[in-house]
């Protein structure tokens, strides 16, 4: 590898690490949304699950802040099935 390519690769790695670190530092609003996802998923999976939980989950999963966080950590998450 040439020196320029090595520098470029090192820069890309540092940028990706910074994005992941930022994604792990949760804003209170994002933390609240993620906890809500867990609660609604648990309720939906329970025997007395309510239709509202599915609607709430769809809204939370479509939220821009949640989407950006998930994208930033996508390398750590399992791949979606097609």
C-alpha positions in Angstrom: 0.0 0.0 0.0 1.2 3.5 -0.7 1.5 6.0 2.1 -1.5 8.0 0.9 -3.7 4.9 0.8 -2.6 4.0 4.3 -3.4 7.5 5.6 -6.8 7.4 3.9 -7.6 4.0 5.5 -6.5 5.2 8.9 -8.6 8.3 8.5 -11.7 6.2 7.6 -11.1 3.9 10.5 -10.9 6.8 12.9 -14.0 8.4 11.5 -16.0 5.1 11.8 -14.8 4.7 15.4 -15.8 8.3 16.2 -19.3 7.6 14.8 -19.7 4.4 16.8 -18.5 6.1 20.0 -21.0 9.0 19.4 -23.7 6.4 18.8 -23.0 4.8 22.2 -23.4 8.1 24.0 -27.1 8.3 24.2 -29.1 11.5 24.4 -31.9 11.3 27.0 -34.5 11.4 24.2 -32.9 8.5 22.4 -32.5 6.5 25.6 -36.2 7.0 26.3 -37.2 5.8 22.8 -35.0 2.7 23.1 -36.4 1.8 26.4 -39.9 2.3 25.0 -39.1 -0.1 22.2 -38.0 -2.8 24.7 -41.2 -2.3 26.8 -43.6 -2.4 23.8 -41.8 -5.4 22.4 -42.0 -7.3 25.7 -45.7 -6.4 26.0 -46.5 -7.4 22.5 -44.8 -10.8 23.0 -46.8 -11.4 26.2 -50.0 -13.3 26.4 -52.0 -10.1 26.9 -50.3 -8.2 24.1 -52.3 -5.3 22.7 -52.5 -4.0 19.2 -51.3 -0.6 20.4 -47.8 -2.1 21.1 -47.3 -2.9 17.4 -48.4 0.6 16.4 -46.1 2.2 19.0 -43.2 0.0 17.8 -43.7 1.0 14.2 -43.7 4.6 15.1 -40.6 4.3 17.3 -38.7 2.3 14.7 -39.5 4.9 12.1 -38.2 7.8 14.3 -35.3 9.7 12.7 -33.2 9.7 15.9 -33.7 5.9 16.3 -32.9 5.3 12.6 -29.7 7.4 12.7 -28.6 5.5 15.9 -29.3 2.1 14.3 -27.4 3.1 11.1 -24.4 4.3 13.1 -24.2 0.9 14.8 -25.2 -1.2 11.8 -21.8 -2.9 11.7 -22.5 -4.4 15.2 -26.1 -5.5 14.4 -27.3 -8.7 12.7 -28.2 -8.3 9.1 -31.9 -8.2 8.1 -33.4 -11.2 6.4 -34.6 -10.6 2.9 
